[in-house]
Amino acid sequence: MIGLKPIQRIATPLIVALLISEAFADRPNIVIVYADDMGYGDCTAYNSESKIQTPNIDRLAREGMRFTDAHSPGATCTASRYGLLTGISPVRTGVLNRTASTGPAIGKSETTLAQMLKDQGYTTNMVGKWHLGFNIPKGQRSNNLTRKLTGGPLDRGFDYFHGNDKSGPSSHPIIGRTKTTEAIDENEQNRILCKDAVRIIKEHAASDRSQPFFLYYALLEPHKPQVPEPAFQGKSNAGAYGDYVVQLDHWLGEVMAAIREGGLEMNTLLIFASDNGASKRNLATCPGHDGNGLLSGFKAMPLEGGHRVPMIVRWPERVAASTTSSALINHTDFFATFAELLEVDLSSYPGSAKDSYSFLAALTVPNTAHNRRPMPVVGSYRSGNWKLIVNSYRARPEQVRSVALYDLSQDLSEKSNLIQTQPEKAASLLTEYRQYLANRELKSTATKP
């Protein structure tokens, strides 16, 4: 960008925009919008029979690439967010939701996606749900409003943070390192967070754009409590839960509009995904709505409904519109994908990306074969189209036993257990999985086997 300001004085806005676009063609802005407990079948882009209308998610799918075999790193909140930001499977390190209550789930030696992007010249911003823990001194409660919070986003690669430490709306959100002393109306927090995410985008658009930006916008919806604003109540046929998804879809539309109106659309890589599948408890309140579509299982389960989630990527500069990919993807793969895009050597981050495999080719070249390495998620182990489910992923390797075997190419709903008819395949996958578990690096804060 050397000489940009002199050029601005003599060039038309169109020429300046073209120069900026060309200069940063290999460094797109990156925005990740991460839903909380949204299932594979909640949005109409993945389930035409959904009782919830999601026009903005549908539009994003028309304008980008829809992945049909994408998976959250875990089947619960903390585990998935840990995997997304570190490129490490929570199975490897034993990260669980309760890990966040004992201190930072992300260790100092584990460089985050945000830090890697920051090293490449990005400004890094996070808005929304953290749920990866902070340092909590003995004797101090987590709701202390005056305590300086450490071990969180600002110590893990982010320049800016505005959000919550846990699930659901908060009357005292965190800005930077401290909770606000003046309470806000919890029922308005979702709107406040979206407004801040939009502000970040607009301020970048109005700047000289000398740096690309990264925004991780971790939505609070549709995790309980479902508290849709009055404007969204009754907008679905799936009760308060469905209305909360409609509200989520609206916030995504606000982000998309800010990117478009700011002239950032062509060179912004926008990803929408969810941290795990829909919750059984939530779906019990809206009978007739299949929140996980044709998938079996729910949040926190090793079945597909626990971790196969919607994932859509839009980047007009490189990703073909209205395309679909069946490539096997895990959100841990974002780290390696962005590293390849930016020509970053992953060996520079030895504490991270151990379970991250780039899908850049599948993203930018439609129909490209993507042979991802085997993938552990919760109590499952996926290799190609074969999926093994075990009795416990927290047990010692020798104690792990096969429970079920599925061929997902023929049985996506996991109805036909082939454990008896395909014993050799089950044994082979179990051996591989035990070897993976034997090389785990369990955290001291995690539940040990």
Secondary structure, 3 states (H helix, E strand, C coil): CCCHHHHHHHCCHHHHHHHHHHHCCCCCEEEEEEEECCCCCCCCCCCCCCCCCCHHHHHHHHHCEEECCEECCCCCHHHHHHHHHHCCCHHHHCCCHHHHHCCCCCCCCCCCHHHHHHHCCCEEEEEEECCCCCCCCCCCCCCCCCCCCCCCHHHCCCCEEEEECCCCCCCCCEECCEECCCCCCHHHHHHHHHHHHHHHHHHHHHCCCCCCEEEEEEEEEECCCCCCCHHHCCCCCCHHHHHHHHHHHHHHHHHHHHHHHCCCHHHEEEEEEECCCCCHHHHCCCCCCCCCCCCCCCCCCCCHHHHECCEEEECCCCCCCCEEECCCEECCHHHHHHHHHCCCCHHHCCCCCCCCCCCHHHHHCCCCCCCCCCEEECCEEEECCEEEEECCCCCCHHHCCEEEEEECCCCCCCCCCCCCCCHHHHHHHHHHHHHHHHCCCCCCCCCCC
